Amino acid sequence: MEPKKILIAEHISYFHVIVYRFLPRRYHHLAEDLAQDAMIRCLNKIHLYDDKKGNLKSWIYRVTQNFCFDMIRKMDKMITTPLSFDIVENEKYEFDKVEKSKIRKAIRCLPKRDRELIMMRFYFDCSGREISKALGIPEAQVATYFRRAKLKLRNQYLKVA
């Protein structure tokens, strides 16, 4: 492994600090994932780093900060789908900030696997196969787990609301 990549690997905890600093509280549940993604971005862009222009740590800081800003921008633009089971697939709904806040709060209260399923399906629009690979569960079980997660989310939402 290149010396620069080794230096980045030594700064793993630094990524977490930066991400927590720049993420709004409503996205703190995604901080670890975003820190890992930011580290991967730094590893992929290490060839752009120039020792003469500055410190490696300041370069990592800037790349991670920009990554966080990009992700916040993307997440704020996402449309939230209602929890009703009567809706037609692929219909999109807009909610006000209060409604989005309640949904995020309900998602944060879910168990980890259910939260990941909901996030991957609704926020990142992943297919059943992609979710299966990412979470290490059989593809045939994804729909069942997702249905259960939606029920839990709906119940949690009703408690929050």
BELTA-V697177 format. One record per residue. N is the residue number from 1. RES is the residue in one small letter. SS is DSSP state (@ for helix, = for strand, . for the rest). PHI is phi in degrees with one decimal (NA if undefined). BURIAL is I if it has 24 or more other ideal C-beta (glycine too) atoms within 12 Angstrom, else O. Layout:
{{N,RES,SS,PHI,BURIAL} {N,RES,SS,PHI,BURIAL}}
This chain:
{{1,m,.,NA,O} {2,e,.,-64.7,O} {3,p,@,-58.4,O} {4,k,@,-65.5,O} {5,k,@,-67.5,O} {6,i,@,-64.2,O} {7,l,@,-61.1,O} {8,i,@,-64.8,I} {9,a,@,-60.9,O} {10,e,.,-73.1,O} {11,h,.,-104.2,I} {12,i,@,-55.9,O} {13,s,@,-66.1,O} {14,y,@,-63.7,I} {15,f,@,-60.9,I} {16,h,@,-61.6,I} {17,v,@,-60.9,O} {18,i,@,-64.1,I} {19,v,@,-61.5,I} {20,y,@,-60.6,I} {21,r,@,-66.9,O} {22,f,@,-96.2,I} {23,l,.,-79.6,I} {24,p,.,-65.0,O} {25,r,@,-53.9,O} {26,r,@,-66.2,O} {27,y,@,-112.1,I} {28,h,@,-61.4,O} {29,h,@,-67.7,I} {30,l,@,-101.1,I} {31,a,@,-58.6,I} {32,e,@,-63.1,O} {33,d,@,-63.4,I} {34,l,@,-68.1,I} {35,a,@,-64.2,I} {36,q,@,-66.0,O} {37,d,@,-63.9,I} {38,a,@,-65.0,I} {39,m,@,-64.0,I} {40,i,@,-63.0,O} {41,r,@,-61.3,I} {42,c,@,-63.9,I} {43,l,@,-62.5,I} {44,n,@,-71.9,O} {45,k,.,-105.7,O} {46,i,@,-59.3,I} {47,h,@,-65.2,O} {48,l,@,-84.2,O} {49,y,.,-74.2,I} {50,d,.,-123.2,O} {51,d,@,-56.9,O} {52,k,@,-72.1,O} {53,k,@,-86.1,O} {54,g,.,164.5,O} {55,n,.,-71.9,O} {56,l,@,-61.5,I} {57,k,@,-63.5,O} {58,s,@,-71.1,O} {59,w,@,-66.1,I} {60,i,@,-58.5,I} {61,y,@,-56.9,I} {62,r,@,-67.2,I} {63,v,@,-63.6,I} {64,t,@,-66.6,I} {65,q,@,-60.6,I} {66,n,@,-63.1,O} {67,f,@,-61.1,I} {68,c,@,-61.3,I} {69,f,@,-61.2,O} {70,d,@,-61.5,O} {71,m,@,-67.3,I} {72,i,@,-61.8,I} {73,r,@,-60.2,O} {74,k,@,-64.1,O} {75,m,@,-67.0,I} {76,d,@,-70.1,O} {77,k,@,-84.7,O} {78,m,.,-63.8,O} {79,i,.,-93.6,O} {80,t,.,-93.0,I} {81,t,.,-94.8,I} {82,p,.,-67.0,O} {83,l,.,-90.3,I} {84,s,.,-66.3,O} {85,f,.,-90.0,O} {86,d,.,-88.9,O} {87,i,.,-76.0,O} {88,v,.,-81.0,O} {89,e,.,-57.9,O} {90,n,.,74.9,O} {91,e,.,-75.9,O} {92,k,.,-112.2,O} {93,y,.,-128.7,O} {94,e,.,-105.4,O} {95,f,.,-119.9,O} {96,d,.,-77.1,O} {97,k,@,-62.0,O} {98,v,@,-64.1,O} {99,e,@,-63.7,O} {100,k,@,-61.7,I} {101,s,@,-63.0,O} {102,k,@,-64.0,I} {103,i,@,-66.2,I} {104,r,@,-60.9,I} {105,k,@,-63.1,O} {106,a,@,-64.1,I} {107,i,@,-63.9,I} {108,r,@,-62.9,I} {109,c,.,-83.9,O} {110,l,.,-75.7,I} {111,p,.,-60.8,O} {112,k,@,-54.0,O} {113,r,@,-61.4,O} {114,d,@,-65.0,I} {115,r,@,-61.3,I} {116,e,@,-63.9,I} {117,l,@,-60.2,I} {118,i,@,-61.5,I} {119,m,@,-62.2,I} {120,m,@,-66.3,I} {121,r,@,-75.7,I} {122,f,@,-85.2,I} {123,y,@,-83.8,I} {124,f,.,-105.4,O} {125,d,.,53.2,O} {126,c,.,-82.0,O} {127,s,.,-80.7,O} {128,g,@,-60.0,I} {129,r,@,-64.6,O} {130,e,@,-64.1,O} {131,i,@,-64.2,I} {132,s,@,-58.2,I} {133,k,@,-66.7,O} {134,a,@,-66.9,O} {135,l,@,-97.4,I} {136,g,.,69.3,O} {137,i,.,-116.9,I} {138,p,.,-61.0,O} {139,e,@,-59.7,O} {140,a,@,-66.0,O} {141,q,@,-88.3,O} {142,v,@,-57.8,I} {143,a,@,-62.9,O} {144,t,@,-64.8,O} {145,y,@,-61.8,I} {146,f,@,-66.9,I} {147,r,@,-61.1,O} {148,r,@,-64.3,O} {149,a,@,-63.8,I} {150,k,@,-64.1,I} {151,l,@,-62.7,O} {152,k,@,-62.1,I} {153,l,@,-64.4,I} {154,r,@,-61.1,I} {155,n,@,-63.0,O} {156,q,@,-65.1,I} {157,y,@,-62.3,I} {158,l,@,-65.6,O} {159,k,@,-69.8,O} {160,v,@,-70.8,O} {161,a,.,-71.3,O}}
